[in-house]
């Protein structure tokens, strides 16, 4: 019987050697002609190695001698291995397809809206398909055991109650999986989108099968369920494009020269590398008993340049007023009326 197991091991090693030689030849043949095939070969090396080893072992097994018990064990192990390898190969194909799409896209370019749409769709679909393949593979492997099938038959009578409990327990997971498919198709958010969720500003860093990772401006990570984006309003600053308007409010005294502030704003923007040279304005937007409110409006290529412009404009306009028109800064006036002079009574009167 030991000779039979030794034959299985030797056949598996032979299958591994055949896989190594075949993949080496394929890489040399397609290295310069088809990077796609090279990427696929790289992704599927380990899964193909396991498949070649199993196939070689199964080919030589009829010629080997095993006891009835060993033959049964070999059959069960081979069945489980075949199911696992098929699932593994399917996941490799899904991952390789995602790799190929990412290699052909430039999602790091801020203006590449089409690229980010495709990248988001393929990433979410890859996560969902991988989850489905894993569930089907594990289920198929468990169904090969007669004990599991018998347990399922014995529980069939109470399937209604168990199904209700399982449905309630799995509702969040299933809703997020379905939400993942909806987001992949409708794309309310995409990878690298700038969003505001619950008052936190950040960039969509990752879209998983059940959640979204948002990198907050201070490098924290906000983990949000996928279903949240379909059930709640979300600010998306890059849904149609990355260009965006920024604004800054300046308060000054009523004696301020609006034209002087407007000229200074123009000078600041023209000297700034963060302004995209598309639009700008300065308008008086509010008046009250204490000050004049002016709004400086300007365009930027993306949210990062917008933030830099906001802080730069605010800082330089305040400096401009401090150095040139300090008397025009907001102030509170109090007018005190003189007290009436008190008449003195005549002496001895």
C-alpha positions, 0 to 999 in steps of 0.5 A, spaced: 500 500 500 505 504 501 507 503 494 501 506 491 502 512 496 509 513 493 506 513 486 501 518 487 506 523 490 511 521 485 506 523 480 504 529 483 511 531 483 511 530 475 505 534 474 509 540 478 515 539 473 510 539 467 507 545 470 514 549 471 516 547 464 510 549 460 509 556 464 516 557 463 516 556 455 509 560 455 512 566 459 518 566 454 514 566 448 509 571 450 513 576 454 514 581 449 508 580 445 502 579 450 503 582 457 496 580 458 497 573 458 504 574 462 500 577 467 495 571 467 500 566 468 503 570 474 496 570 477 495 563 476 502 559 477 500 556 484 493 554 482 495 551 476 501 547 479 496 544 484 491 542 478 497 539 474 499 535 480 492 533 482 491 531 474 497 527 474 495 523 481 489 521 478 491 519 471 496 514 475 491 512 480 488 506 476 494 503 475 496 503 483 494 498 488 490 501 494 486 497 500 479 499 500 479 504 505 485 507 502 482 508 496 476 511 499 480 516 502 484 517 496 477 518 492 474 523 498 481 527 498 481 528 490 474 530 490 475 535 495 482 538 492 478 538 485 473 542 488 478 547 491 482 547 485 476 549 481 474 555 485 481 557 486 482 557 478 475 561 478 478 566 483 484 567 479 481 568 473 477 574 476 483 577 479 487 577 473 481 580 469 481 586 474 489 586 474 488 587 466 483 592 467 487 596 472 493 596 468 490 599 462 487 605 466 490 611 469 485 612 475 491 616 479 489 622 473 484 627 477 481 628 470 480 621 468 473 620 470 471 614 465 477 611 468 475 611 475 468 609 473 471 603 470 475 601 475 470 602 481 465 597 477 471 592 476 473 592 483 466 592 486 464 586 481 471 582 483 469 583 490 462 580 489 464 575 484 470 572 489 465 572 495 460 568 491 465 563 488 468 562 495 461 561 498 459 556 492 466 552 493 465 551 501 458 549 500 460 544 494 465 541 499 461 540 505 456 537 500 461 531 499 460 529 506 454 524 507 453 526 514 452 533 512 447 531 507 444 527 512 444 533 517 440 537 512 435 532 511 433 531 518 433 539 519 428 540 513 422 539 517 424 545 521 427 549 515 421 554 515 424 557 522 431 556 521 430 560 514 427 565 518 433 566 523 438 565 517 434 570 513 434 575 519 441 574 521 444 575 514 440 581 512 445 586 513 450 582 509 445 580 503 443 587 503 450 590 502 452 585 497 446 587 493 448 594 494 455 593 492 452 590 485 448 597 485 453 601 486 458 597 481 452 599 476 449 606 478 456 608 481 453 614 486 461 613 488 467 611 485 474 610 487 478 616 488 471 620 489 471 626 494 465 625 498 463 628 505 459 623 509 457 625 516 460 631 516 467 628 514 471 630 508 475 624 505 477 620 499 474 614 497 480 609 498 477 602 497 470 599 495 469 592 498 464 587 497 460 590 503 463 596 505 467 602 503 473 605 506 474 613 506 480 616 507 479 622 511 483 628 510 487 627 517 489 620 515 483 617 519 479 611 515 472 611 515 469 604 514 462 605 511 457 600 509 455 599 502 448 600 503 449 607 507 450 610 500 443 608 497 439 610 503 442 616 505 444 623 502 452 623 500 456 629 498 460 627 492 464 633 489 467 629 483 461 626 481 461 629 474 468 632 474 473 634 479 473 641 478 470 645 483 469 652 486 472 655 493 470 661 497 472 665 502 468 670 507 472 677 508 469 682 513 471 689 514 468 696 516 463 700 512 469 704 509 473 699 506 474 700 499 471 694 495 475 695 489 481 695 492 480 688 495 477 685 489 484 688 485 488 684 491 484 678 490 485 678 483 493 679 484 493 673 489 489 668 484 494 670 478 500 669 483 497 662 485 499 655 482 492 652 485 488 657 481 486 654 474 485 661 471 477 659 469 473 664 474 473 668 480 469 674 483 468 678 489 462 680 491 458 684 497 454 678 500 451 681 506 450 687 510 449 688 518 450 693 523 457 691 524 461 690 518 460 688 511 461 681 508 465 680 502 465 673 498 471 671 494 469 666 489 474 662 485 475 655 481 480 650 482 482 643 478 480 639 484 478 639 492 486 639 494 487 645 490 481 648 492 483 647 500 490 651 498 486 656 495 481 658 501 487 658 506 491 662 502 486 667 500 484 668 507 491 669 509 493 674 504 487 678 504 487 679 512 494 681 511 492 686 506 487 689 510 492 689 516 498 692 512 494 697 508 487 699 511 487 697 518 482 702 520 477 698 515 477 692 519 471 690 523 470 694 529 464 696 534 462 703 535 459 706 541 457 713 542 457 716 549 452 722 549 455 728 554 452 728 561 448 735 562 451 740 566 448 740 573 446 747 575 449 749 582 445 752 587 446 759 590 450 759 596 446 761 602 440 761 598 
